[in-house]
Amino acid sequence: MKKFALSLTLLLVISGLRAQPKLDTTDNKLKQQKENIITESTVIKIENLGLNINSELPELRPTISPDGNLLFFICENHPANSKYRSIPNSQDIWFSYKEENGQWSEARHLSYPLNTVHYNTVYSISPDNNRILIRGAFVNGAYDGKGVSICHLREDGRWSEPDALRIRNYFKYDQGKQSGACMAHDGRTLLLYMTPEKGGSLNDIFVCFLTSNGSWTEPKSLGKKINSPETDEMTPYLAADGKTLYFSSNRSGGLGDNDIWMTRRLDDSWQKWSDPVNLGSPINTENWDAFFTLDAGGEYAYLSTKLNTYGESDIVRVKLMEKEKPDPVILVSGNVYNKKTNEPLSASLLYETLPDGVIAGNGTSNAIDGSFKIVLPFNKNYSIRATADKFFAISENLNLDSLVKEGYKEIHKDLFLVPIEIGQVVRLNNVFFDFDKWSLRPESYLELDRVVKLLEENRSIEIEMSAHTDSYGSDEYNMKLSDNRARSVVEYIISKGINASRIITQGYGETKPVVPNDSDENRQLNRRVEFKIMKN
């Protein structure tokens, strides 16, 4: 079984989920009725997700994970819902996961604290499936009113109590009856829709950004191209490329009530957008259309519809046309391990662009098996690493600026953390030199600044900084090249205020290969800079 499926199975067993079956909708007459409905739209583009998810009740607001394997949605008025008998149109969160045969599992009802006596919704799922954004502000696990909260998957496999996001001046903008959110795949950008006019009914879409202290900036309108005083803009979904936005609006040019529209962000101001385009039929209907979500591949959209359903509304999947898709991205998956023991680790993830060192996003690894997933747009180079207390990260680099945009890709990249202990060796993968030279390239500074920080925060640590070559060239030449490269690295570290007495410099040439020098890939592995902790 896949690691993802294993994690989900553990989650089902120990996270307090109630394995309540949905209402029985296997009536043969209902099935036959569905099979007999054949229209151009269903044959070409629309795919009902089936009876394991949909019933005669309203299924609403799907939220798909970026890897396409986990689906949250609302089921309305189900007997298993919290306060089913006391709240009209009770809405609780249900979920299903994709099995190895490609079929969706039987939907299950989430227990407290995700489902409460209030109206409940999952707004977003992080690429790693370890964080979800839900409706309402929760303080110390208790519902505290309007807002947005985040839940984390804990080490015991249970969801944490929801914790409200601290958004500056949030209530200045949330003055109406409806509101919602969508977190971008980078974990640092939050889209909100709210009614800024007290007593009003028309929503605008806003953006907030994560700050260094964990709070969020004051909501900022997306500008006049998106928001209009006369129209209702809501349920934004920012695609994995970080710039293609889908949202619901009742602006002119639609097919009926609210429709799904698409626009693209043109710069980093979040004010300049392309002209919104209506996605047309069969995505849009004469009815009210909203709650549009995509997997990271951008090929399929998930939404709810009232057309040709088993009941009042169903969750369906729609294959998008090329012009409707976002730009392709890379889904990077892997596991975080303790380099010394090879045991999986729960860690925070950080990825930055090279050579400027700008933070591009964050993530977490699963507390059960150390698995993670992040989404990266093309056309940039990235440094990615895990972080955990008392460990130093072996960073990895992903050069995506050289990749031709051939479409969505998935790659595997494990990450390692080295315990800060005497004798431990850390490879510095993001230290770069030009061919046959020893002067540092600028993209190396980000990596070496981490070594500086380690030495600043641990005043007793002393290290040996070494450089290594492959077997090309003479022994004498390789020894000289590696020695000069090690010296260049140490000179940079000393220039940042670290005492030279704490660092030994050593070039080893080709004398310490980690693999045989019998291929280009292996020779690249042998060309390396690393440090060893000599004293702590």
VEXDREN-2710 file (C-alpha; in Angstrom, 1 decimal):
% VEXDREN-2710
k/r/px/py/pz
1/MET/0.0/0.0/0.0
2/LYS/1.2/3.5/-0.7
3/LYS/2.6/5.6/2.1
4/PHE/-0.3/8.1/1.6
5/ALA/-2.9/5.4/2.0
6/LEU/-1.1/4.1/5.1
7/SER/-1.2/7.5/6.7
8/LEU/-4.9/7.9/5.9
9/THR/-5.6/4.5/7.3
10/LEU/-3.9/5.3/10.5
11/LEU/-5.8/8.6/10.6
12/LEU/-9.1/6.8/10.2
13/VAL/-8.3/4.4/13.0
14/ILE/-7.0/6.8/15.7
15/SER/-8.1/10.3/14.9
16/GLY/-11.5/10.0/16.4
17/LEU/-13.4/9.8/13.1
18/ARG/-16.8/8.3/13.3
19/ALA/-17.2/5.7/10.6
20/GLN/-20.8/6.6/10.1
21/PRO/-22.1/5.4/6.7
22/LYS/-23.9/7.8/4.5
23/LEU/-27.6/7.3/3.7
24/ASP/-28.3/4.3/1.6
25/THR/-28.4/5.5/-2.0
26/THR/-27.8/2.2/-3.7
27/ASP/-31.4/1.9/-4.9
28/ASN/-31.3/0.2/-8.3
29/LYS/-34.0/2.6/-9.7
30/LEU/-31.8/5.6/-8.7
31/LYS/-28.8/4.0/-10.4
32/GLN/-30.7/3.3/-13.6
33/GLN/-32.0/6.8/-13.6
34/LYS/-28.5/8.1/-13.4
35/GLU/-27.2/5.8/-16.1
36/ASN/-30.0/6.9/-18.5
37/ILE/-29.1/10.6/-18.2
38/ILE/-26.8/11.2/-21.2
39/THR/-26.0/14.7/-22.3
40/GLU/-23.2/16.2/-24.3
41/SER/-21.8/17.8/-21.1
42/THR/-21.7/14.7/-19.1
43/VAL/-20.2/12.5/-21.8
44/ILE/-17.5/15.0/-22.7
45/LYS/-16.5/16.7/-19.4
46/ILE/-18.6/15.9/-16.3
47/GLU/-17.9/13.0/-14.1
48/ASN/-20.0/12.3/-11.0
49/LEU/-17.9/11.0/-8.2
50/GLY/-20.4/8.3/-7.4
51/LEU/-22.5/6.9/-4.6
52/ASN/-19.6/6.5/-2.1
53/ILE/-19.7/10.3/-1.9
54/ASN/-23.0/11.5/-3.3
55/SER/-26.5/10.8/-2.0
56/GLU/-30.0/12.2/-2.2
57/LEU/-28.9/14.9/0.3
58/PRO/-27.0/18.1/-0.7
59/GLU/-23.3/17.5/-1.1
60/LEU/-21.6/20.9/-1.3
61/ARG/-18.3/22.8/-1.3
62/PRO/-15.7/20.1/-2.3
63/THR/-12.0/20.7/-1.3
64/ILE/-9.5/18.5/-3.1
65/SER/-5.9/18.0/-1.9
66/PRO/-3.2/19.0/-4.3
67/ASP/-2.2/15.4/-5.0
68/GLY/-5.9/14.6/-5.8
69/ASN/-6.1/11.8/-3.3
70/LEU/-8.1/13.4/-0.4
71/LEU/-11.5/15.1/-0.7
72/PHE/-13.4/17.1/2.0
73/PHE/-16.9/18.3/1.4
74/ILE/-20.1/19.3/3.2
75/CYS/-23.1/17.0/3.5
76/GLU/-26.2/18.9/4.6
77/ASN/-28.9/17.5/6.9
78/HIS/-27.4/14.1/7.4
79/PRO/-28.5/12.3/10.6
80/ALA/-24.9/11.9/11.6
81/ASN/-24.3/15.7/11.5
82/SER/-23.7/17.6/14.7
83/LYS/-27.0/19.1/16.0
84/TYR/-28.9/17.5/13.1
85/ARG/-32.2/17.8/14.9
86/SER/-31.7/21.3/16.3
87/ILE/-30.1/23.3/13.5
88/PRO/-31.8/23.9/10.2
89/ASN/-29.8/22.7/7.2
90/SER/-27.0/21.4/9.4
91/GLN/-23.7/21.3/7.5
92/ASP/-20.8/19.0/8.6
93/ILE/-17.5/18.0/7.1
94/TRP/-17.2/14.6/5.4
95/PHE/-14.2/13.2/3.6
96/SER/-13.2/10.4/1.2
97/TYR/-9.8/9.3/-0.1
98/LYS/-8.8/7.8/-3.4
99/GLU/-8.0/4.1/-3.1
100/GLU/-5.3/2.2/-5.1
101/ASN/-7.8/1.2/-7.7
102/GLY/-8.7/4.8/-8.4
103/GLN/-12.1/4.6/-6.7
104/TRP/-13.2/6.9/-3.9
105/SER/-13.7/5.3/-0.5
106/GLU/-17.0/5.5/1.3
107/ALA/-17.4/9.0/2.7
108/ARG/-16.9/9.3/6.5
109/HIS/-18.0/12.0/9.0
110/LEU/-15.3/13.9/10.9
111/SER/-15.7/14.1/14.6
112/TYR/-15.0/17.0/17.0
113/PRO/-13.1/19.3/17.0
114/LEU/-13.5/19.7/13.2
115/ASN/-17.3/19.3/13.3
116/THR/-19.0/21.4/15.9
117/VAL/-22.6/22.6/16.6
118/HIS/-22.0/25.4/14.1
119/TYR/-21.8/25.3/10.3
120/ASN/-18.6/23.5/9.4
121/THR/-16.4/23.7/6.3
122/VAL/-12.9/22.8/5.2
123/TYR/-11.6/25.7/3.1
124/SER/-8.1/24.4/2.1
125/ILE/-5.8/21.5/2.3
126/SER/-2.0/22.0/2.3
127/PRO/0.0/20.1/-0.3
128/ASP/1.4/17.9/2.5
129/ASN/-2.1/16.9/3.7
130/ASN/-0.9/17.8/7.2
131/ARG/-2.8/21.1/7.6
132/ILE/-6.3/22.1/6.9
133/LEU/-8.1/25.5/7.0
134/ILE/-11.6/25.5/8.5
135/ARG/-14.4/27.9/9.0
136/GLY/-14.7/29.9/12.2
137/ALA/-12.3/31.3/14.8
138/PHE/-11.4/28.9/17.6
139/VAL/-9.6/29.9/20.8
140/ASN/-8.3/27.2/23.1
141/GLY/-10.4/24.7/21.1
142/ALA/-13.7/26.6/21.6
143/TYR/-15.7/28.3/18.9
144/ASP/-15.3/32.1/19.2
145/GLY/-17.2/33.5/16.2
146/LYS/-16.4/34.4/12.7
147/GLY/-12.9/33.9/11.3
148/VAL/-10.5/31.3/9.9
149/SER/-8.7/28.5/11.9
150/ILE/-6.0/26.0/11.1
151/CYS/-5.6/22.4/12.2
152/HIS/-2.4/20.3/12.2
153/LEU/-2.0/16.6/12.0
154/ARG/-0.4/15.6/15.3
155/GLU/2.1/12.9/16.1
156/ASP/-0.7/10.6/17.4
157/GLY/-2.5/10.8/14.0
158/ARG/-5.3/13.1/15.3
159/TRP/-6.2/16.5/14.2
160/SER/-5.2/19.3/16.5
161/GLU/-7.7/21.6/18.0
162/PRO/-8.4/24.5/15.6
163/ASP/-6.4/27.6/16.2
164/ALA/-7.6/30.9/14.8
165/LEU/-5.4/32.8/12.4
166/ARG/-4.4/36.2/13.7
167/ILE/-5.4/38.5/10.8
168/ARG/-4.9/42.2/11.4
169/ASN/-8.1/44.2/11.5
170/TYR/-10.1/41.2/10.3
171/PHE/-13.5/42.4/11.6
172/LYS/-13.1/45.7/9.8
173/TYR/-13.7/43.8/6.6
174/ASP/-16.0/40.9/7.6
175/GLN/-19.2/42.8/8.1
176/GLY/-21.7/40.6/6.4
177/LYS/-23.3/37.1/6.6
178/GLN/-20.9/35.3/4.3
179/SER/-17.2/34.8/4.3
180/GLY/-14.6/32.3/3.4
181/ALA/-11.0/31.6/2.7
182/CYS/-8.4/29.8/0.5
183/MET/-4.8/29.3/1.5
184/ALA/-2.3/29.2/-1.4
185/HIS/-0.1/26.2/-1.8
186/ASP/2.9/28.2/-0.5
187/GLY/1.4/28.4/3.0
188/ARG/2.2/32.1/3.1
189/THR/-0.7/33.6/1.1
190/LEU/-4.3/33.8/2.2
191/LEU/-7.3/34.8/0.1
192/LEU/-10.5/35.9/1.8
193/TYR/-13.9/36.8/0.7
194/MET/-15.9/39.1/3.0
195/THR/-18.5/41.8/3.0
196/PRO/-16.7/45.1/3.9
197/GLU/-19.9/47.1/4.1
198/LYS/-21.8/46.7/7.4
199/GLY/-25.2/45.2/6.7
200/GLY/-24.3/44.6/3.1
201/SER/-24.7/41.5/1.0
202/LEU/-22.0/41.9/-1.7
203/ASN/-18.6/40.3/-1.1
204/ASP/-15.1/41.4/-2.2
205/ILE/-12.0/39.3/-2.4
206/PHE/-8.9/40.2/-0.3
207/VAL/-5.3/38.9/0.1
208/CYS/-3.2/38.6/3.3
209/PHE/0.4/37.5/3.8
210/LEU/2.1/35.6/6.6
211/THR/4.5/37.6/8.7
212/SER/7.6/36.6/10.5
213/ASN/5.8/36.4/13.9
214/GLY/3.1/34.0/12.6
215/SER/0.3/36.6/12.2
216/TRP/-1.2/37.8/8.9
217/THR/-1.2/41.2/7.3
218/GLU/-4.3/43.3/7.1
219/PRO/-6.6/42.2/4.2
220/LYS/-5.9/44.0/0.9
221/SER/-8.5/44.2/-1.9
222/LEU/-7.5/42.5/-5.1
223/GLY/-8.5/45.7/-7.0
224/LYS/-11.1/47.0/-9.3
225/LYS/-10.5/44.4/-12.0
226/ILE/-11.8/41.7/-9.6
227/ASN/-14.0/43.6/-7.1
228/SER/-16.9/45.9/-8.1
229/PRO/-19.3/47.8/-5.9
230/GLU/-22.2/46.4/-7.8
231/THR/-21.3/42.7/-8.0
232/ASP/-20.7/39.8/-5.6
233/GLU/-17.2/38.2/-5.7
234/MET/-16.6/35.1/-3.6
235/THR/-15.1/31.6/-3.1
236/PRO/-11.7/32.4/-4.6
237/TYR/-9.4/29.5/-5.4
238/LEU/-5.7/30.2/-6.3
239/ALA/-4.2/27.5/-8.4
240/ALA/-0.9/25.8/-7.7
241/ASP/1.0/28.1/-10.0
242/GLY/0.3/30.9/-7.6
243/LYS/-1.2/33.3/-10.2
244/THR/-4.2/31.7/-11.8
245/LEU/-7.3/32.7/-9.8
246/TYR/-10.8/31.1/-10.1
247/PHE/-13.7/32.8/-8.3
248/SER/-17.5/33.1/-8.3
249/SER/-19.3/36.3/-9.4
250/ASN/-22.6/37.5/-10.6
251/ARG/-21.1/40.1/-12.9
252/SER/-22.6/40.6/-16.3
253/GLY/-21.8/38.1/-19.1
254/GLY/-22.6/35.0/-17.0
255/LEU/-25.1/32.2/-17.8
256/GLY/-27.4/32.9/-14.9
257/ASP/-26.8/33.6/-11.3
258/ASN/-23.2/33.4/-9.9
259/ASP/-20.7/31.8/-12.3
260/ILE/-17.1/30.7/-12.1
261/TRP/-14.6/33.1/-13.7
262/MET/-10.9/32.8/-14.3
263/THR/-8.2/35.5/-14.2
264/ARG/-4.4/35.6/-14.0
265/ARG/-2.2/37.8/-11.7
266/LEU/0.1/39.9/-13.8
267/ASP/2.6/41.1/-11.1
268/ASP/3.4/41.0/-7.4
269/SER/1.2/43.9/-6.5
270/TRP/-1.9/41.7/-6.4
271/GLN/-3.7/44.6/-8.1
272/LYS/-3.1/43.9/-11.7
273/TRP/-5.1/41.0/-13.3
274/SER/-6.1/39.9/-16.7
275/ASP/-9.7/40.4/-17.8
276/PRO/-11.8/37.7/-16.0
277/VAL/-13.1/35.1/-18.4
278/ASN/-16.3/33.1/-17.8
279/LEU/-15.6/29.3/-17.9
280/GLY/-18.9/28.7/-19.7
281/SER/-21.0/25.5/-19.8
282/PRO/-21.0/22.9/-18.5
283/ILE/-18.9/24.3/-15.5
284/ASN/-21.4/27.1/-15.3
285/THR/-25.1/26.7/-15.4
286/GLU/-28.2/28.9/-15.0
287/ASN/-28.1/28.2/-11.3
288/TRP/-25.8/29.6/-8.6
289/ASP/-22.3/28.3/-9.2
290/ALA/-19.4/28.5/-6.8
291/PHE/-16.9/26.4/-4.7
292/PHE/-14.5/25.5/-7.5
293/THR/-11.3/23.7/-6.6
294/LEU/-8.4/22.0/-8.5
295/ASP/-5.7/19.4/-7.9
296/ALA/-2.1/20.5/-8.4
297/GLY/-2.0/19.0/-11.9
298/GLY/-4.6/21.5/-13.0
299/GLU/-6.3/19.0/-15.3
300/TYR/-9.5/18.3/-13.2
301/ALA/-11.7/20.7/-11.3
302/TYR/-14.0/19.6/-8.6
303/LEU/-17.3/21.4/-7.9
304/SER/-20.9/20.8/-6.8
305/THR/-23.8/20.8/-9.2
306/LYS/-27.5/20.5/-9.2
307/LEU/-27.7/19.1/-12.8
308/ASN/-28.3/15.4/-13.4
309/THR/-27.7/14.4/-9.7
310/TYR/-28.6/11.6/-7.4
311/GLY/-30.1/14.1/-5.0
312/GLU/-30.3/17.8/-4.4
313/SER/-26.7/18.5/-5.4
314/ASP/-23.6/16.3/-6.1
315/ILE/-19.9/16.5/-6.2
316/VAL/-18.5/16.2/-9.7
317/ARG/-15.2/16.3/-11.5
318/VAL/-14.6/18.3/-14.7
319/LYS/-11.8/17.9/-17.1
320/LEU/-10.6/21.4/-18.1
321/MET/-9.7/22.6/-21.6
322/GLU/-6.2/23.8/-22.1
323/LYS/-7.2/27.5/-22.1
324/GLU/-8.8/27.0/-18.7
325/LYS/-5.8/25.4/-17.0
326/PRO/-3.2/27.1/-14.8
327/ASP/0.5/27.0/-15.6
328/PRO/2.1/23.6/-14.9
329/VAL/3.9/23.0/-11.6
330/ILE/6.1/20.4/-10.0
331/LEU/4.8/18.3/-7.1
332/VAL/7.7/17.3/-4.9
333/SER/7.2/14.5/-2.5
334/GLY/9.5/12.7/-0.1
335/ASN/10.2/11.9/3.5
336/VAL/12.3/13.6/6.1
337/TYR/14.8/11.3/7.9
338/ASN/17.3/11.5/10.7
339/LYS/20.6/11.1/8.8
340/LYS/22.2/9.2/11.7
341/THR/19.4/6.7/12.4
342/ASN/17.4/6.8/9.2
343/GLU/14.2/7.2/11.3
344/PRO/11.4/9.4/9.9
345/LEU/11.1/12.9/11.5
346/SER/8.3/15.4/11.9
347/ALA/9.8/18.7/10.7
348/SER/9.0/22.1/9.3
349/LEU/9.9/22.6/5.6
350/LEU/11.2/25.8/4.0
351/TYR/11.9/26.5/0.4
352/GLU/13.6/29.6/-1.0
353/THR/14.5/30.9/-4.5
354/LEU/18.1/31.0/-5.6
355/PRO/20.2/33.0/-5.6
356/ASP/18.2/35.7/-3.9
357/GLY/17.1/33.6/-0.9
358/VAL/13.5/34.9/-1.0
359/ILE/11.2/32.6/1.0
360/ALA/8.9/30.9/-1.5
361/GLY/6.8/28.7/0.8
362/ASN/6.6/26.4/3.8
363/GLY/5.3/23.0/4.7
364/THR/5.5/20.2/7.3
365/SER/6.3/16.5/7.2
366/ASN/3.9/14.0/8.5
367/ALA/4.4/13.1/12.1
368/ILE/3.7/9.4/11.5
369/ASP/6.1/8.6/8.6
370/GLY/7.9/11.9/7.8
371/SER/6.3/12.2/4.4
372/PHE/5.8/15.6/2.8
373/LYS/4.6/17.2/-0.4
374/ILE/5.2/20.7/-1.7
375/VAL/4.3/22.4/-5.0
376/LEU/6.8/24.5/-7.0
377/PRO/6.1/26.6/-10.1
378/PHE/8.5/26.3/-13.0
379/ASN/11.1/28.9/-14.1
380/LYS/13.0/29.2/-10.8
381/ASN/15.7/27.5/-8.9
382/TYR/14.9/26.5/-5.3
383/SER/16.7/25.5/-2.1
384/ILE/14.6/23.2/0.0
385/ARG/15.3/22.0/3.5
386/ALA/13.6/20.6/6.7
387/THR/14.1/22.2/10.1
388/ALA/13.8/20.7/13.5
389/ASP/15.3/21.5/17.0
390/LYS/18.8/20.2/17.6
391/PHE/19.3/19.2/13.9
392/PHE/21.1/20.8/11.0
393/ALA/19.5/20.4/7.6
394/ILE/21.1/19.0/4.5
395/SER/19.5/21.2/2.0
396/GLU/18.6/20.1/-1.6
397/ASN/18.5/22.2/-4.7
398/LEU/15.9/21.9/-7.5
399/ASN/16.8/23.6/-10.8
400/LEU/13.5/24.2/-12.4
401/ASP/14.4/27.2/-14.6
402/SER/16.0/24.9/-17.1
403/LEU/13.0/22.6/-17.5
404/VAL/10.8/23.0/-20.5
405/LYS/7.1/23.4/-19.6
406/GLU/6.0/20.0/-20.8
407/GLY/3.2/19.9/-18.2
408/TYR/2.7/18.8/-14.6
409/LYS/5.4/16.6/-13.1
410/GLU/5.9/14.7/-9.9
411/ILE/9.4/14.0/-8.5
412/HIS/10.6/12.4/-5.3
413/LYS/13.3/14.0/-3.1
414/ASP/14.0/12.8/0.5
415/LEU/15.4/15.3/3.0
416/PHE/17.8/14.6/5.8
417/LEU/18.5/16.3/9.2
418/VAL/21.8/15.7/10.9
419/PRO/21.9/15.8/14.7
420/ILE/24.2/18.4/16.1
421/GLU/26.7/16.0/17.6
422/ILE/30.5/15.4/17.5
423/GLY/31.4/13.3/14.5
424/GLN/28.4/14.1/12.4
425/VAL/29.1/15.2/8.8
426/VAL/26.9/17.6/6.9
427/ARG/27.0/17.9/3.1
428/LEU/26.4/21.4/1.8
429/ASN/24.6/20.8/-1.5
430/ASN/24.0/24.4/-2.3
431/VAL/27.6/25.6/-2.4
432/PHE/28.5/26.3/-6.0
433/PHE/31.7/27.0/-8.0
434/ASP/32.3/27.5/-11.7
435/PHE/34.0/24.6/-13.5
436/ASP/37.7/24.2/-12.4
437/LYS/37.5/27.4/-10.2
438/TRP/37.3/28.0/-6.5
439/SER/35.6/31.4/-6.3
440/LEU/32.1/31.1/-4.7
441/ARG/29.1/31.7/-6.8
442/PRO/26.5/34.1/-5.3
443/GLU/23.9/31.4/-4.9
444/SER/26.2/29.7/-2.3
445/TYR/25.8/32.5/0.2
446/LEU/22.3/31.4/1.4
447/GLU/23.7/27.9/2.3
448/LEU/26.8/29.3/4.0
449/ASP/24.8/31.8/6.0
450/ARG/23.1/28.8/7.7
451/VAL/26.5/27.5/8.8
452/VAL/27.3/31.0/10.1
453/LYS/24.0/30.9/12.1
454/LEU/24.8/27.5/13.5
455/LEU/28.2/28.7/14.7
456/GLU/26.7/31.9/16.2
457/GLU/24.0/30.0/18.1
458/ASN/26.4/27.3/19.3
459/ARG/29.5/29.0/20.5
460/SER/31.3/25.8/21.6
461/ILE/31.1/24.1/18.2
462/GLU/34.2/23.7/16.1
463/ILE/34.2/22.2/12.7
464/GLU/36.3/20.9/9.9
465/MET/35.3/22.4/6.5
466/SER/36.4/20.1/3.6
467/ALA/36.1/20.0/-0.2
468/HIS/36.2/17.0/-2.5
469/THR/36.6/16.4/-6.2
470/ASP/35.9/13.5/-8.6
471/SER/38.7/11.5/-10.2
472/TYR/39.2/13.6/-13.3
473/GLY/42.5/15.3/-13.4
474/SER/45.8/14.6/-11.6
475/ASP/46.0/13.9/-7.9
476/GLU/48.0/17.1/-7.4
477/TYR/45.6/19.2/-9.3
478/ASN/42.5/17.8/-7.5
479/MET/44.1/18.3/-4.1
480/LYS/45.0/21.9/-4.9
481/LEU/41.5/22.6/-6.3
482/SER/39.7/21.1/-3.3
483/ASP/42.0/22.9/-0.8
484/ASN/41.3/26.3/-2.5
485/ARG/37.6/25.6/-2.5
486/ALA/37.5/24.8/1.2
487/ARG/39.5/27.9/1.9
488/SER/37.0/30.1/-0.1
489/VAL/34.2/28.7/1.9
490/VAL/36.0/29.4/5.2
491/GLU/37.0/32.9/4.2
492/TYR/33.3/33.7/3.6
493/ILE/32.3/32.3/7.0
494/ILE/35.1/34.3/8.8
495/SER/34.0/37.4/7.0
496/LYS/30.7/37.1/8.8
497/GLY/32.4/37.4/12.2
498/ILE/33.2/33.8/13.1
499/ASN/36.5/33.2/14.8
500/ALA/39.0/31.4/12.4
501/SER/40.2/29.3/15.3
502/ARG/36.9/27.4/15.3
503/ILE/37.3/26.1/11.7
504/ILE/39.8/23.6/10.3
505/THR/40.3/23.8/6.5
506/GLN/41.0/20.7/4.5
507/GLY/41.0/19.7/0.8
508/TYR/40.8/16.0/0.2
509/GLY/40.9/15.9/-3.6
510/GLU/39.6/12.6/-4.9
511/THR/40.8/10.5/-1.9
512/LYS/37.4/10.2/-0.2
513/PRO/34.7/9.3/-2.8
514/VAL/31.3/8.5/-1.5
515/VAL/30.5/6.4/-4.6
516/PRO/32.5/5.0/-7.5
517/ASN/33.6/7.5/-10.1
518/ASP/32.0/5.5/-12.9
519/SER/29.2/7.8/-14.2
520/ASP/28.4/11.5/-14.5
521/GLU/25.8/11.2/-11.7
522/ASN/28.3/9.5/-9.3
523/ARG/31.1/12.0/-10.2
524/GLN/28.7/14.8/-9.3
525/LEU/28.0/13.2/-5.9
526/ASN/31.7/13.0/-5.2
527/ARG/32.2/16.7/-6.0
528/ARG/31.1/18.2/-2.7
529/VAL/31.7/20.5/0.2
530/GLU/30.9/19.3/3.7
531/PHE/31.7/20.0/7.3
532/LYS/32.3/17.7/10.3
533/ILE/31.5/18.7/13.9
534/MET/34.8/18.2/15.7
535/LYS/33.9/19.8/19.1
536/ASN/30.6/20.6/20.8
END
